[in-house]
Amino acid sequence: MRTRALIIVALVVCGAFWVPCRADEEERKLVRHRSDHFDIYARNEDVASEREVELEKAAAQFKDLIGVEPVRGAIILEPRAMMPGLVKQILDGIKSGGGVAPVQVAPAPIQLDAADYRRYMTDGAEYVLPWCERMVDEEDVPTEGLGAQIAGQVLAQIKSQVNALSHEAGHFMLMHWAEPNPDAASASEYHYGSALMPDWFDEAVAVYLEPEEMKETRRGLMKANLKQNIPFERFFTMEHPAAGLEKELIERTNRSESTALPDGPAGLDQEAGTVFYPQVLAVLEFFIELGGKEFVRKMAETFRDGGEIGEALENLPPDCTRDLAKLEKKWIAWVKKNYKAADAFGQLAGLLPSESGVKTTKGAKGKEAPTAANWFGAALEDSEPTLKHQLDFGTSEELVLVADIDEESHAFAQGLRSYDIISEIISGADRKRATLEQLLGLAKSHTGGEVTLGVVRRGKAIQVIFELPGE
């Protein structure tokens, strides 16, 4: 029942590239709003002013990090959704009974021609960034029931994870700092970000300029996926995980072919894509901790002038190691100490076990939500009727939801995962419907042994063999 698979696909895609498309000129009736560093074109002043806050904050962060004022840019906010139909696809997948499968979603800001660029690059603007006013069609969002709860989480995830106009503007800021007069003739040729910057650093600066809630999500993902981090030996020289896929889609666009994402697209490094964005932020913040922003500026200058990571690390303080293996170990320890793990995807309940073992939260309308009991590190609660209905169980039947789980806990080690539905307790030929009371009774008995749990995970029935700790 979790939205994790779909959102991960959407995030990897959204963070890496866009697929250009044309829009009817009649839709492009935009007003111009001028701020310190941007000309923002939007359907009205309110939309432009809201974006100005995010963009100007990013410009200030760029100056603070790199030490120079960013160039002026023109931002075109098309009055439409970047990912139309996304919420509906998620809810349709759940209603079909098959859980949430990955869907093929790619953001698609407007494609501008040469005349467009000439029109928008006035009064000092040195780049044009087409974007969309909103990420999804909110008219697809239901207002009640489980669908409203899931859709609300999806919108929150999109807002905190992919609505990154400042991120994309950051790429332009860094590119125009590194290449003050980029060759316009090379715009149709493929390369990722600034051709002078390693991909990890180009992305790190862009991520650093994101809204704080978005960066906090990435920090949580880094801590949660720290065991899957990309080794420094590879990380500092690797190509962006989605660069191959981006190149493929750009080439398809140039050939006027379909840009629908194929199954298993060549060039998409799924494993690296999971942690690449969180890791670029974590590494940059680690370097700021080690050598301050002055070190980051020197690193940027080294890369701009053709240097590599070894040369850049020479600017670290004398007491810091330059050995990549030792530096990586120090970074891992720093992340463990400074970042808080979080499951940023699919948080339907938002519950964590408290010290007392029970936690109560407020529902969407301020009503008391079900209490969660700590069961070997898993926060368990009785399922609500709407969730039972979605799983084709009677609303009077007992079902127990794993609202959240500590990844260092016994429950996690035995195979339970967040948002599992525990439906049965199986002992030999005896099968009985699981209840919260029965599960808590097993924990209190201290008899040890094994019990088999019937579990529904993402719409599929599985069994988890659970070893009960004895005294």
N, C-alpha and C positions, 0 to 999 in steps of 0.2 A: 504493500500500500504506500510505499514511500515514493517521493518524487525525485529521489537522488539520481537515478540513472539518466532521466531525461534532462534534469538541470545541469548535470555534469557535462553532457554533450553540448547543451546550449552554451555553457560558460566557456568551454574550451574553444568553441567556434567564435563566440562573440568577442572574447578577449584577443583574438588573433587577427581577424580580418573582416572585411565586409565585401559583399557582392554587389556591385553597382547595378542600378536599374533606372529606367527612365520614368518620369512622371508627367502627367498632363500639365502643360504650361498654365492652364486655367487655375490649377491648384496653387500655383506659386504666387500668391498675393501676399507678400510679406512686408512688414514694416522694418525699418532699420533703427537699431538701438546702439548707441555708441558709448563704450566705457573706456577705461584707461588703456587696456590692451586689446580690445576686441570690437569689431563691428558685428553685432548680433542681429540676424534677420529672422523674424518670427511673425506669427499671425497677429500678435498684439504685444503691447508693452509689458503686460503682466508676465507672459511667458518668457520674454527676453530678460526682464529684470530678475526673474527667479534663476535663470541660468547664469546671469552675470555674477551672482554671488559665488557660485561654484567655480566659475572660470577665473575670476580675479583672485580668489584664494589660491588657486593652482599657480597662477602667474607669480604671486608673492612667494609661494613655496619654491618655485623654480629659481627665482632670484636668490633666495636664502641658501639653496643647495648648491647651485652652480656659480653664483656670484655675479651674474649679469642680468640685466633686464631682458625679458623675452621679447621677440619681435611681435609686431601687431598681426592679428589674424582675423579673418572673416568667418563667422560661424553661421551656417545655413540650417535652420531648424524647420524641416518639412512638417506640415501639420498632419501627420499620419503616424501609424504604429510601425515600429521597426520589425517586430515579430508578430504579425497578425495571426490570430487563431491559436496562439500558444496555450492559453488557459483552457480553451475548449478542447484542444488535443489531450491535455493532461486529464481532464475530467472524463472525456470519452473513453480514455484508456482504462480508467478505474471502473467506470460503469460497465464495461465489456466483460469484467471479471478476470481479465488477464493481468491485472496489475498495471504498472506504468512502464511501458517499453520506451527505449530511446526513440526520439522523433528527429526528423531532419529539419532543423531550423537554422537559418542563417540570416543575420541582420542585413538590411539592404537600404542604406541611404541613397539619396538621389545621385545620379550620374550627371556631371556637368560637362558641357562642351566648352570650346575655346571662348566663345562669346560670353558664356556665363562667367568664366574666370575673369575676363576683362571687365565685366560689369561689377563684380564683387570686389576685385582687387583695386580699390580706390582709396584715396586718402591714407596711404601708407600701409595697407594690409599686404603682407608678404606671402600669405598662404590662404587657401580656402578649405574649410572643413565642412563637408555636407553631413548632416546628422538628422535624426528624426525627433520630433517633439516628445513622443512617448514610446515606451517599449512594447506595450501590448494594447489590445483593444479591451478596455475595461468594461464595455457593455456585455462581454462574455462572462463576466464574473457573477455567480449566483449570490444571493443575499442571505440565504439561510441554509441550515443543515451542514453536513460534513463537506459538501462541495464548497460552501462559503469558507469553511475553515481551511481546506486545502488551497483554494484559490488565493486566500489572504496570505498564506505562507509563500505561495509562488510569487505573488507580487512583491512581498517583502524581500525575498531572495533576489529577485530581479533588481529591485531598487538598491540593495546592498552589494550586489555582485556584478551586474553588467551594465547598469545605467551610467556609464563612465565616459561622459563627454570630456571631462578634465583629463582623463587618461589619454584619450586620442589627441587632445590638444598638446599634451606633454610630449608626444612623439614629434610633433611639428616644432615645438619650442627647441627641443634638443637637436633636431636635424638642422634647423636654421642657425643654431649656435655653432655646431660643428662644421657646417657648410654654408657660410653666409650668403653665397650666391649659387644655390643648387641648380644644376643644369636642367632646365625645363624640358629639353629634348629627351631626357632619360626618364621622364615620368611614366612612359608606357612600358619601360623595361622593368623586369622584376628584381627587386631586392627588398629585404626586410628592414624597415625603419631607416635609420641613417646608415649609409654604406660604410662609414668610418667607425661605427660603434659595434662592439660585440653584441650579439642579440640579447644576452642576459642583462647587460648594462642599459641598453636602449629601453628594454622593458622595465627594468628596475626604476628608472627615473619616471616613466609614465605611471607605474603603480604608486610610486611615492606621492604623486600629485592627485591621487584619487581621494574622494571623500573619506573621512575618518571611519565611518561605519563599514565602508567597503574594505578598508585596510584591516580593520579589526576582524572581519570575517576571514581574510586571508591569513592573519596571524593564527587564528584558531585552527584553520585547516593545516597550517604548517606543523603546529604542535601535534595535531591528531595523526598526521601522516609522516612524522619525523623519521620513522624506520624506513620509509620509502624515498628518502631524500636522494637527489641526484648527486653522486660523488663529485667533489670539487674538481678532480682531474678532468672530468667530462664537462661539468657544468660551465666552466669559464670559457670553453671553446666550442660548445655545441651550437647548432642551428636551432632556431625556435621550433618547438615540437610540431607546430602546425604549418611551418613554412612550406613544406612540400605540398600540402593540401591547398594552401593559399595560391601557390604558383599554378597548380592544376586548375583551380577555379578561374583565375585571371586569364589563363590561356583559353579556357572554354568560352569565357565572355568575349574575348577578342575574336574567336571563331564563330560567335553568335550561336553557341551550343547551349544546351540546358546546363544550369548551374545547380540542379538538385544534388544534394550530397549522396554519393553512392554508398552502399554498405561496405564497411571496412575500407575507407578511402586510402589510397596509397599515400605515404608521406606523413600520416597523422600518427605521431608517437603518443599512444594513449597513456602509457605509464608515466612518461615524463610530463605529459600535459596535466596530469592530476596535481602535481606539486610544483610545476615550473613557476607559475605566478606567485604562489605563496613564498617560494624559495627566493625569488629575485628580491622581494621586499625584505625577507628575513636577512639575507646576506647584506643588502645595502644598509639596513638599520644596525647590523652587527659592525660593519665597517665604520659607520658614524660613531658608534660606541668606542671603537678602538682608536680611531685617529681623528675624529671630528669631521665636520663638513669640509674643512680645508683639505683633508686627505681625499675626500670624494672629488673635489674640484681638480686636484692634481691627477687623480686617476682618469677623470674625463679628458683632461688635456693630454695625458699620455696616450690614450686610445685615439684621440683626434689626430695626434701627430704620428700615428702608425705603430705605437708601442703595443706590447702584449701584457698579459696579466702579471708575469714575473717582474717586468720592469715597473709596473704600476705598484706592486706590493713593496717595492723598495722605499716608497714614501711613507710606509707605516712607521710609528714610533720605534726607536731602537730596541725596546724590550719586547716587541712583538715578533713572533715567528713568521718566517716567509715560506716555510715548508707547507705545501698544500694539505698533506695528510694530517699534520699537527694542527693546522689552522682549522680544518674541518671538525676535528674533535672538540676544539675550543668553541667553535660556532654551535655545535650540537648542544654542548653544556649550557651555552648562553641562551639558546632557544628554550630548553627545558626550564631554565630559571625564570625567564622573562615573559614567555608566552603562555596563555591559558588555552588548553585544548577545547575545541567546540565542534560539534557536528552541525555544520552550517546549512545542511540540506535536510529538508523534510521534517523540520521540527514542528510536529502537530501539537504537542502538549507543552513543550518547553520546560519540562520538569527535570530536576536533578535530585538525587537522594540527599536529604538533609542529615545533619548529625543525629537527629532524633529518629531518623528512619521514615518520617512521614512529612510530606510537604503538600500544602494546599495552595492553588493559584486561582486567580480570577479568570472567568471565561470572557469571551469576546464582548458580552454585554454587561460585564460586571458581576455575573452570577458566580457562585462558588463552583469551581470545577471539581472533579473527583479527586479524592486524596490518593497519593501514591505511597506505597509501602516499600521499604528497602528490603529486597530479597537477594542476598548474596551479591549486592552491588548493582542490582537491576531495580529500577523504580517501576513497580507494578501498580496498575489500577484497573478497576472494572471498566469494561468497554461501554461506551454510550450506545443507545439503540440505533442511531444512524449508522454507526460503523458496523454493527452486527447486520443491519439490513444490506449494506453494500457487499458484505461477504456471504450473503444468502443464508444467514443463520436467523432463527426466530429471535425477535427482540427480547423474549423472556428467557432465552438460553444464556448460560453463564459463559463468558469469555473474559480473558485477562489480557490487557494490553501492556507490553513493555514500553512504558512512556519514555524511558531513557536508560542508559547503561554506562557504567564506568568501565572504560576499556582496560583497566588494570585489575578488574574484579574477577572473582571466581565465576560468576554467571557468564561473563564474556568469554572466559577461557573454556567454559563448557559448551559454548556454541550459540548462546542467545545473542540477539542483536536488537538494537533500538527499533521499535514499532513492529516487532514480532507480536502475533496474536497467539497466546497459549490457549488452545481449545480443549485438549485432553490430557489426562494423566493415565499412562498405560503401565500396567504391572502384569507381565505374563499375558494371560488371556483376558484379564480384567481391564476394561476401558471405561473411564468415567469422565464426565464433563469437568474441566478444570474450573475451580473457583479460587478467588483470592484467599478465602479463609483456609481452603485445603492446602494451598501452596505455602502459606505462612505456617500452617501446622507442621508441614514437612521440615521446615527450617527449625522449628522449636523442638522437634523430637530428638535431634542429635544422634540418631541411630546409624547414620551413614548409609552406604549402599548406593545402588543406582536406580533411577527412575527414568522412564521414557516419556518425553513430553510431545504431544501432538501440537504442531505449530503451523500457523499460516503465515507465510512470508511472501510479500509482493503478490498475493493472490494465489500462491501455490502451497499445497499441503506438504509438509516435511516432518521428520521426526528428529528430535534432539535427545541424545542419551546423556543424561545429567547425573553426575556423581555428587551425591550429597555428603558434605563433610561430616565426619563423626567427631565425638569429643576426643 
